Amino acid sequence: MLLIGFMIVVVAFVVGIVNSYTTADYFSADKATREAAVAGSTLVDARVSIEGIQAWLPGFKFFGMGLILAGITFLLATILGTLRHLGYRVQTALNREVVFPKPPGEARVPPLFMMMGLMLLMATLVVAIVLSQQAGDYWNHSIAIELNPAAAGSALLAQLGT
């Protein structure tokens, strides 16, 4: 989990850098040119990419961080299990009756919260991916011709509201 989480964070970092270059290219054109660009043009495609990535990337980053923290939780549980096993070996080597202290009830809570948090982060990532599609569909229009003159209650503004 630690390795997967770390890889996700690194991939998110690289995607963020690539998206920053796309953003710089997009904003290198003047405002009138950006707003007059029609669907299918490189400027509109760049805006669709920028907005789509900005919608799902934070959820992806948080999922990676959640996996790293879950890995740390599992690592701590492994260390405690190893210490417990070593206590068994020491007691056996001393020809003593093996006695294990009863684990506290609170020890069961952190893994449950960790799993609940991971499920929440997964659900957040799924919602972010769906919303990134909505963002891409919205921005795949000409700003000057379609988006700015959109009337109240129009499908475009409803999509933006979503």
C-alpha positions as CSV (number, residue, x, y, z in Angstrom):
1,M,0.0,0.0,0.0
2,L,2.9,2.3,0.8
3,L,4.4,1.7,-2.7
4,I,1.1,2.1,-4.5
5,G,0.3,5.3,-2.6
6,F,3.7,6.7,-3.3
7,M,3.4,5.9,-7.1
8,I,0.0,7.5,-7.2
9,V,1.4,10.7,-5.6
10,V,4.3,10.7,-8.0
11,V,2.0,10.2,-11.0
12,A,-0.3,13.0,-9.7
13,F,2.8,15.3,-9.4
14,V,3.8,14.5,-13.0
15,V,0.2,15.0,-14.3
16,G,0.1,18.4,-12.5
17,I,3.3,19.5,-14.1
18,V,2.1,18.5,-17.6
19,N,-1.2,20.3,-16.9
20,S,0.7,23.4,-15.9
21,Y,2.4,23.4,-19.3
22,T,-1.0,23.0,-21.0
23,T,-2.3,25.8,-18.9
24,A,0.7,28.0,-19.9
25,D,0.1,27.2,-23.6
26,Y,-3.6,28.0,-23.3
27,F,-3.0,31.4,-21.6
28,S,-0.3,32.3,-24.0
29,A,-3.1,33.2,-26.5
30,D,-4.8,36.5,-25.9
31,K,-8.3,36.6,-24.3
32,A,-10.2,37.4,-27.4
33,T,-8.6,34.5,-29.3
34,R,-9.3,32.1,-26.4
35,E,-12.9,33.1,-26.1
36,A,-13.5,33.0,-29.9
37,A,-12.1,29.5,-30.3
38,V,-14.7,27.0,-31.5
39,A,-15.2,23.4,-30.3
40,G,-12.6,21.1,-31.8
41,S,-9.9,23.7,-31.9
42,T,-6.6,23.2,-30.0
43,L,-7.5,26.0,-27.6
44,V,-10.8,24.5,-26.7
45,D,-9.3,21.1,-26.4
46,A,-6.6,22.5,-24.1
47,R,-9.3,24.1,-21.9
48,V,-11.2,20.8,-21.8
49,S,-8.0,19.0,-20.7
50,I,-7.2,21.6,-18.1
51,E,-10.6,21.7,-16.5
52,G,-11.0,17.9,-16.6
53,I,-7.7,17.3,-15.0
54,Q,-8.3,19.9,-12.3
55,A,-11.6,18.1,-11.5
56,W,-10.1,14.6,-10.8
57,L,-6.5,15.3,-9.8
58,P,-7.2,16.4,-6.2
59,G,-9.2,13.2,-5.5
60,F,-6.4,11.1,-7.1
61,K,-3.8,12.8,-4.9
62,F,-5.9,12.3,-1.7
63,F,-6.4,8.6,-2.6
64,G,-2.6,8.2,-2.9
65,M,-2.1,9.9,0.4
66,G,-4.8,7.7,2.0
67,L,-3.0,4.6,0.7
68,I,0.3,5.8,2.2
69,L,-1.4,6.4,5.6
70,A,-3.1,3.0,5.4
71,G,0.2,1.4,4.7
72,I,1.7,3.1,7.7
73,T,-1.2,1.7,9.8
74,F,-0.6,-1.8,8.5
75,L,3.1,-1.4,9.1
76,L,2.4,-0.4,12.8
77,A,0.2,-3.5,13.1
78,T,2.9,-5.7,11.7
79,I,5.4,-4.3,14.1
80,L,3.1,-4.9,17.0
81,G,2.5,-8.5,15.8
82,T,6.2,-9.1,15.5
83,L,6.8,-7.8,19.0
84,R,4.0,-10.1,20.2
85,H,5.6,-13.1,18.5
86,L,9.0,-12.2,19.9
87,G,7.5,-12.1,23.4
88,Y,6.2,-15.6,22.7
89,R,9.7,-16.8,21.7
90,V,11.3,-15.2,24.8
91,Q,8.8,-16.8,27.1
92,T,9.3,-20.2,25.4
93,A,13.1,-19.9,25.5
94,L,12.9,-19.3,29.3
95,N,10.6,-22.3,29.8
96,R,7.9,-20.1,31.1
97,E,4.2,-20.4,30.6
98,V,3.3,-18.3,27.6
99,V,1.1,-15.4,28.6
100,F,-0.2,-12.8,26.2
101,P,-1.8,-9.6,27.6
102,K,-5.3,-9.1,26.2
103,P,-5.1,-6.3,23.5
104,P,-7.2,-3.3,24.4
105,G,-10.5,-2.8,22.7
106,E,-9.3,0.5,21.3
107,A,-6.8,-1.4,19.2
108,R,-9.6,-2.5,16.8
109,V,-10.7,1.1,16.1
110,P,-7.9,2.5,14.0
111,P,-8.0,-0.2,11.3
112,L,-11.8,0.3,11.0
113,F,-11.4,4.0,10.6
114,M,-8.6,3.5,8.1
115,M,-10.7,1.2,6.0
116,M,-13.7,3.6,6.2
117,G,-11.4,6.5,5.2
118,L,-10.1,4.5,2.2
119,M,-13.6,3.7,1.0
120,L,-14.5,7.4,1.3
121,L,-11.5,8.4,-0.7
122,M,-12.3,5.8,-3.4
123,A,-15.9,7.1,-3.6
124,T,-14.5,10.7,-3.8
125,L,-12.2,9.7,-6.7
126,V,-15.1,8.1,-8.6
127,V,-17.2,11.2,-8.1
128,A,-14.3,13.4,-9.2
129,I,-13.9,11.3,-12.4
130,V,-17.6,11.7,-13.2
131,L,-17.4,15.4,-12.6
132,S,-14.3,15.7,-14.7
133,Q,-16.4,14.4,-17.6
134,Q,-19.0,17.0,-16.9
135,A,-16.4,19.7,-16.8
136,G,-14.9,18.6,-20.1
137,D,-18.4,18.5,-21.7
138,Y,-19.1,22.0,-20.4
139,W,-15.9,23.6,-21.6
140,N,-16.1,21.9,-25.0
141,H,-17.9,25.0,-26.3
142,S,-16.9,28.4,-27.6
143,I,-16.8,30.9,-24.7
144,A,-17.9,33.9,-26.7
145,I,-20.5,32.2,-28.9
146,E,-22.1,29.6,-26.6
147,L,-21.0,29.9,-22.9
148,N,-21.2,33.6,-22.2
149,P,-24.6,34.2,-23.9
150,A,-26.2,31.1,-22.2
151,A,-29.6,32.0,-20.8
152,A,-30.6,31.3,-17.3
153,G,-32.0,27.8,-17.0
154,S,-30.2,26.6,-20.1
155,A,-28.7,23.1,-20.3
156,L,-25.2,24.6,-20.3
157,L,-25.6,26.5,-17.1
158,A,-27.3,23.5,-15.5
159,Q,-24.2,21.5,-16.5
160,L,-21.9,24.2,-15.0
161,G,-24.0,24.0,-11.8
162,T,-23.4,20.3,-11.6
